[in-house]
Amino acid sequence: MKDSARDSTKFIKRFRGDSRSIEITVFDSEGNAVDVAAYTGATLTVNSLLNPPDISTQLFEATGDTVTDGINGVITFPITTTDTDQTPGNYFYDIELTDADGEVDTIIKSKFVIKQDISK
């Protein structure tokens, strides 16, 4: 599953307890893939609040791997079963990229949905 990181309406959906990685592709405003290989960090943060005052409502954070296909804008975030073992519902996420100078760019902020599964 590939997600566009410049589409602010892009919801990420996962079943509770699933561990499938989240792979996104970063595009510029013209729809071209952005080379993210030079970024030193990529972080996906999921929170129970859209505008959290601090990290106390944070559910989890995943560090992205830009090495897999950074030239083509692809970032993969490994997700664990512990990450998604949350009460089913609507949460929020953002993705931040950090460059070599330590500058941080939030490239998307949207909804993260944990769906109820049947297996326990």
Solvent accessible surface area in square Angstrom, and as a share of the most:
residue,aa,sasa,rsa
1,M,115,0.51
2,K,131,0.55
3,D,4,0.02
4,S,34,0.22
5,A,1,0.01
6,R,114,0.42
7,D,60,0.31
8,S,76,0.49
9,T,99,0.57
10,K,54,0.23
11,F,86,0.36
12,I,1,0.00
13,K,93,0.40
14,R,5,0.02
15,F,88,0.37
16,R,44,0.16
17,G,23,0.22
18,D,57,0.29
19,S,59,0.38
20,R,129,0.47
21,S,45,0.29
22,I,0,0.00
23,E,47,0.21
24,I,3,0.01
25,T,12,0.07
26,V,1,0.00
27,F,63,0.26
28,D,52,0.27
29,S,117,0.75
30,E,144,0.65
31,G,50,0.48
32,N,81,0.42
33,A,49,0.38
34,V,38,0.22
35,D,79,0.41
36,V,0,0.00
37,A,55,0.42
38,A,85,0.66
39,Y,56,0.21
40,T,96,0.56
41,G,23,0.22
42,A,1,0.01
43,T,37,0.21
44,L,0,0.00
45,T,28,0.16
46,V,0,0.00
47,N,11,0.06
48,S,40,0.26
49,L,80,0.40
50,L,82,0.41
51,N,108,0.56
52,P,54,0.34
53,P,111,0.70
54,D,81,0.42
55,I,137,0.70
56,S,91,0.59
57,T,39,0.23
58,Q,58,0.26
59,L,50,0.25
60,F,15,0.06
61,E,97,0.44
62,A,6,0.05
63,T,97,0.57
64,G,13,0.13
65,D,57,0.30
66,T,16,0.09
67,V,131,0.75
68,T,87,0.51
69,D,53,0.28
70,G,3,0.03
71,I,126,0.64
72,N,79,0.40
73,G,0,0.00
74,V,9,0.05
75,I,0,0.00
76,T,30,0.17
77,F,0,0.00
78,P,77,0.48
79,I,9,0.04
80,T,74,0.43
81,T,75,0.44
82,T,105,0.61
83,D,22,0.11
84,T,0,0.00
85,D,84,0.44
86,Q,37,0.17
87,T,102,0.60
88,P,47,0.30
89,G,28,0.27
90,N,91,0.47
91,Y,26,0.10
92,F,49,0.20
93,Y,6,0.02
94,D,37,0.19
95,I,1,0.01
96,E,63,0.28
97,L,3,0.02
98,T,40,0.23
99,D,43,0.22
100,A,84,0.65
101,D,126,0.65
102,G,50,0.48
103,E,115,0.52
104,V,88,0.51
105,D,61,0.32
106,T,66,0.39
107,I,11,0.05
108,I,9,0.05
109,K,91,0.38
110,S,10,0.06
111,K,57,0.24
112,F,0,0.00
113,V,22,0.13
114,I,3,0.01
115,K,71,0.30
116,Q,94,0.42
117,D,28,0.15
118,I,167,0.85
119,S,87,0.56
120,K,183,0.77
